[in-house]
Amino acid sequence: MAMQATAAFDVPCAEGSVGVQRRGTGLHTVLALAPPPAGPVVHDGVPAGPGLPLSVLTGWLRRPAAAGSAVSVITCARRWGGAGPVIPAYRELLGPLTVTGQRAVYLLLRTEAGLDRDAAAAVRRCRSATRLLTGLLGEAGVAARPLTAAQVGELSRTVGLTFGRVALETGPAAPVRPLALGVAGPSGALEGVWAAGPGGTTALTISGGPDRVRLHACARSAAHAYSTGARLPDGAAPPAPAPERVATESAVLDGTVLDAAVLDTGLLPIGGAGPLVGADGGGRPVTLPLSGPEVPRSWLLGDEVLARRIAVRLAALGIAVCVHTDSPQHWAGLLAAAGRPDLLRFADSGPAQVVLHEGAAPPPQAPGATVLRLLPADADVPPPADPALIQTGPGAAIAAGGGRSLPLRLVRGPAEDRLLADR
């Protein structure tokens, strides 16, 4: 049974304010996790790229000063659903690969701080516990910030904030499929929870004492039509109810008890992977985050065909792309064939999450939007921190960003080729 919640209220702190909500005998706060620097991500069956160390969460629970009784990792991912050739072409390209192109991650903290004895002291202790975990995450290389009361309320209405179960506003709960630990052990099982929800919402709750922890997890996945104007507190777009739910599944770890040390090597992804761009020397898929509120600029150095492929793949992830070009005749056929002006259109048709800029004078940049610059392959190398795809020859490129780079083989699919042919 859900605990009765009161409205969240703001508590001042050095960083601004922390939104605190009372549920039963405990106090709840929420941290938003910043994604890692955008760079190439190699997918080989384990969490790809920088992630959230579970040892930080169990370490926080072990600290008496935190008074923490539970922490829930909530992820909001997005997958596009709807008509048109763009999405099927990208799904064909992905094949069996499960990739979350966009993901927002939050930590829901519960502290048992003695509300019945001294409410004011309990609130101060809750604030200190939230700041303590923020500091521990920072030491592990994960940036986090507390949400305000208004942001907590918005997130709760949009996604639902619960421990161990995900409350979605988009329909009834799906049938639960138990998720066993199996031979892969706890780490593999937890990765399975994330893989089960590449386009929905997941929650993983860790609770317990210093030596033993209890896990609850739930993942739900569904293809939705998305409202590109809606925003979660950190800028990620949440799902809006579609007329029909295309596909839904659930996976659950319900009350599994483990030694706390077992989670010390666990790592969960905290950033979106971006679109598939190629394969490395070992044939492993490589994605590159080219957009997002935290990515003001990204780069394509290569020909127009490469730019058109990337534009189609971004649109397939539900990212609204507008093309700002002085050669609109080179793009008109593709935009018409895509048939999704809500996802792929010219820049004079309204704002978008990504402005693909080719040749023309740079457009004004809307807050939170990404300008994706298309330049010749022999142009000057972009800043190393910016994500960039640099064509080096026929079918070859370098994916770069976040201070690292990776040579790769570009990939393509028949359906995508047909969409781009003669347009």
Buried (B, 14 or more C-beta within 10 A) or exposed (E): EEEEEEEBBBBEBEEEBBBBBBBEBBBBBBBBBBBBBBBBBBBEEEBBBBBBBBBBBBBBBBBEEBBBBBBBBBBBBBBBBBEBBBBBBBBEBBEEEBBBBBBBBBBBBBBBBEBEEEEEEBBBBBBBBBBBBBEBBEEBEBBBBBBBBEBBBBBBEBBBBBBBBBBBEBBEEBEBEEBEBEEEEBBBBBBBBBBBBBBBBBBBBBBBEEEEBBBBBBBBBBBBBBEBEEBBBBBBBBBBBBEEBBEBBBBBBBEBEBEBEBBEEBBBBBBBBBBBBBBBEEEBBBBBBBBBBBBBBBBBBBEBEBBBBBBBBBBBBBBBBBBBBEEBEBBEEBBEBBEBBBBBBBBEEEBBBBBBBBEEEEBEEEEBBBBBBBBEBEEEEBEEBBBBBBBBEEEEBBBBBBEEBBBBBBBBBEBBEEBBEEB
